[in-house]
Amino acid sequence: MWVVVDRLTKSAHFLPIRKDYYVSKLAEIFQQEIVRLHGTPSAIVSDRDPRFTSRIWKGLQKAWGTRLKFSTAFHPQTNGQSKRTIQTLEDILRSCALEWIGNWDDYICLVEFAYNNSWH
């Protein structure tokens, strides 16, 4: 799951992805799901996943005029809002697991809707 959080509004997008997706596939998803709806972000804070530290991803963000900032392993507070969103997502999925027999990613759009329309 790729979690994209707007730090200003605290709204989030939950994007089901696979671990074997290459950076080019992630860039395509990012463009279709984030840039299409919100425009290019002025800055992105992310963990140090090799796909986000790659030259391809950095080049794409540079072309869009987006500053990249990376959290460090020993200072995870840098990306605290995303960590809290992920924890909430896990809680929601865990509480609904018994009701959703089958593929939970069929329901991720409903989880995203519920999260973004709740107070936080």
N, C-alpha and C positions, 0 to 999 in steps of 0.2 A: 504494500500500500504506500503510495506517495501522498504525503500530506502537504498541502500548500496553504499557508496561513497569511492573510493580510494583517499585518501588524497594527494598522490603524483601526480598522473596523472589527477585527478579530473574526471575520468570516473565514471559512475554510473550504477547500475543495479536497475531496478524498478520491484519489485516482487509483484504481486497481491496476497495478503493473506487475510484471514478472521480474524475478531476479536476473534473468538472462537477457533482458532488454539492453540493447546498446544505447550509447548516448544519442545517436541519431534518432532512434525511436522515441526516447524521452523528450528530445527537442521537438519532435513532431507533436507529441501529446501536449507538451507545454504550450506550444503555439495554438493548438486547436482548443484547449480547455481553459487556458489562463489568458494569453494575449488576446485571443478573439473576444473574450468577455470584458477584460479590464484594461487592455492596452499593455504596453511593456512596462514592467516595474522599474522604479528608479534604483532599487537595490534589492539584492537577494541575500539572505542569511541562510546558510545551509551547513550540514555536517560535511565531513571530508570524504564522502563517498568518492571513489576513484572516477566515477562518471561525471561528477560535478567539479572535479579538479582537472579534468582532461582539457587538452588544448582546444578540442572541438567545442566543448561547452563554453569555455572562457572566450573563445573567438566569437561565438554566436552572441553571447551577452555583451561583448564589446561592440559588436555591430549594432545591437539594439540600444546601446547607451546605458546598459544596466551595470551597476557596481556589484561585484561579488564580494561577500564577506563570509569567512568560514569560522565556525566554532572550533574550539580546541578540545582535546580529550579531557584535559584537566580543568576546564572552565565551561561546563555545559550550560551555565546560566545564560550564556550568550544567546542561546536559542530556546530559552525557557518557555516562551509562549507556545512554540511548536510542540515541545515536550508535553506541556499540559494538555494541549489539544489531542495529542496522540493518546494520552492516558484516558481522556474522556471518550475518545473513539473506542478504545479497547473495552471500557466499561459498558458502553452501549452495545457493542457487538456481543460481549459476554452475557449481558442480560437478555438478549434476544436469541441467543444460540439455540435454545430448546424449541422456540417457535419456528425458526427458519430452517427447516429440514431441507438439505440440498445445498445449493450454491449460494453462500452469503453475499457474494459480490453482485447478485441480482438485486439486492436490497440496499446497496451502498448509496444509491442516489437518495433513498428515503432517509437514511441516516444523516447524510449531508444536509438535507432539507431540515430535518429536526434540529440538528446542531446549530445551523445558521439562523433558525427562528426561535432559539431559546436565549435566555438572558445569561450572559457570561461576562 
